[in-house]
Amino acid sequence: MKKELSDQNVQGKYFDASEPNDLVRYGLIPEFIGRFPVIVSTKGLDEDQLVNVLTVPKNALIKQYKYLFALSDVDFHISDCGLRELARIAYKRGTGARGLRSITEKLLLETMFVVPSHPSAHTVYVDGEAVLGERKPILLKHDMTVEKFEALKNESYFGLNEVDGVEFVRIDDEFVENVA
């Protein structure tokens, strides 16, 4: 029976069982291996652990983006669904926690440029659809709150772009002219 070596649990079991001789057969010289007092293996993170990496540590990525947008007096909100999708993409790519930054950076690149030019925007809203690329992140303006928007989104029979106080992030000709 062939083992699926791309499975992180199977890889972890093999790495746990590795010994110094395995490292020599891999190509490391014995003098170098002799300097290791202990050989330890690590296991890949699952989706729940990746969500924790995004939100829990002191310098968590989501906290960094909240601070970055706060410099423009804008709140940053990412839904639980959005966090799960970010973690799922990183897990599928096999990039782990390091891949979260590049995924998030790609997602919010336009938003970081557009937000300072929208003084009426008070919140950047990101959900699973935005993370998956089905649409852009959303700017909430005027009296539209996150709670109101989520209620409208859940009962919405019409397009979100028709709702007053909701605008999709986009770089258009007007934006380019204002920046130039």
Buried (B, 14 or more C-beta within 10 A) or exposed (E): EEEEEEEBEEBBEEBEEEEEEBBEEEEEEEEEBEEEEEEEEEEBBEBEBBBBBBBEEEEBBBBEBBEBBEEBEBBBBBBEBBBBBBBBBBBEEEBBBEBBBEBBEEBBEBBBEBBBEBEEBBBBBBBBBBBBEEEBBBBBBEEBBBEBBBEBBEEEEEEBEEBEBBBEBEBEEEBEEEEE
